[in-house]
Amino acid sequence: MNRYESLAQAERRAIYERTKAALQIAKRNSVTLGNPRLTEAEFKRNVPESVKKATAARIGASIGRAAKVMKVIEKAREQGAHTLQSIADYLNEKTSIARLERACGQEPL
């Protein structure tokens, strides 16, 4: 190991020891770590609700994107693309959501 690696390793060890000691002192002094305005009960009550909202938003966005792609697939079928390969080729020509929306005759968001 060269000198700089040895110094870096010693510094990491020192930081670790200082942090560990500070946390032990805080624990002895009954210091609450984390967001002091959020009690454990509030955390347990609010986190699942926020997770539900975020999940619903992601699902909604996915359904919206799938509907847009499906419109393009329908247009591809109207233009004679009936095999998976020909539909994939058609979709690859439309590389962005904005292009997919324009291909469906919609105004891009």
C-alpha positions in Angstrom: 0.0 0.0 0.0 1.4 3.4 -0.8 1.4 6.3 1.7 -1.7 8.0 0.4 -3.7 4.8 0.6 -2.5 4.3 4.2 -3.4 7.9 5.1 -6.9 7.6 3.5 -7.6 4.3 5.3 -6.5 5.9 8.6 -8.7 8.9 8.0 -11.7 6.6 7.2 -11.1 4.7 10.4 -10.9 8.0 12.4 -14.1 9.3 10.9 -15.8 6.0 11.7 -14.6 6.2 15.3 -15.7 9.8 15.7 -19.1 9.2 14.3 -19.6 6.1 16.4 -18.6 8.0 19.6 -20.9 10.9 18.8 -23.8 8.6 18.2 -23.2 6.8 21.5 -23.1 10.2 23.3 -26.3 11.3 21.6 -28.0 8.0 22.6 -26.9 8.4 26.3 -28.3 12.0 26.2 -31.6 10.7 24.7 -31.3 12.7 21.6 -33.8 11.8 18.9 -32.2 11.3 15.5 -34.0 12.0 12.3 -36.8 14.4 11.6 -37.7 15.8 15.1 -41.2 17.0 13.8 -42.2 13.5 12.7 -43.1 11.2 15.5 -43.0 7.4 15.0 -46.8 7.2 15.0 -47.0 9.9 12.3 -44.3 8.1 10.3 -46.2 4.8 10.4 -49.5 6.5 9.6 -48.2 8.8 6.8 -45.6 6.6 5.0 -48.1 3.9 3.8 -50.4 6.6 2.5 -47.7 8.4 0.6 -46.5 5.0 -0.8 -50.1 4.3 -2.0 -50.2 7.7 -3.7 -46.9 7.2 -5.4 -47.8 3.7 -6.6 -51.1 5.0 -7.9 -49.4 7.8 -9.8 -46.9 5.3 -11.3 -49.7 2.9 -12.3 -51.7 5.8 -13.8 -48.7 7.0 -15.8 -48.0 3.4 -17.1 -51.6 3.0 -18.2 -51.5 6.3 -20.0 -48.3 5.3 -21.8 -49.7 1.9 -22.7 -52.8 3.5 -24.1 -50.7 5.8 -26.3 -48.6 3.0 -27.6 -51.7 0.9 -28.2 -53.1 3.7 -30.4 -49.9 3.6 -32.5 -50.1 -0.2 -32.7 -53.7 0.1 -34.0 -52.5 2.6 -36.6 -49.6 0.3 -37.6 -52.2 -2.5 -38.1 -54.3 -0.2 -40.2 -51.2 0.3 -42.4 -50.6 -3.4 -42.8 -48.3 -4.3 -39.9 -49.7 -7.6 -38.7 -46.7 -9.5 -37.4 -45.0 -8.7 -34.2 -41.8 -7.9 -36.1 -43.6 -5.5 -38.4 -45.3 -3.8 -35.4 -41.9 -3.6 -33.6 -40.3 -2.1 -36.8 -43.2 0.5 -37.0 -42.8 1.4 -33.3 -39.0 1.7 -33.6 -39.6 4.3 -36.3 -41.5 6.4 -33.7 -38.7 6.7 -31.1 -40.3 9.1 -28.6 -43.6 9.6 -26.9 -44.0 12.9 -28.7 -43.6 11.1 -32.0 -46.0 8.4 -30.9 -48.6 11.0 -30.0 -48.1 12.8 -33.3 -48.4 9.4 -35.1 -51.8 9.0 -33.4 -52.9 12.5 -34.4 -52.6 13.9 -30.9 -50.8 17.0 -29.7 -47.7 16.1 -27.7 -47.9 16.9 -24.0 
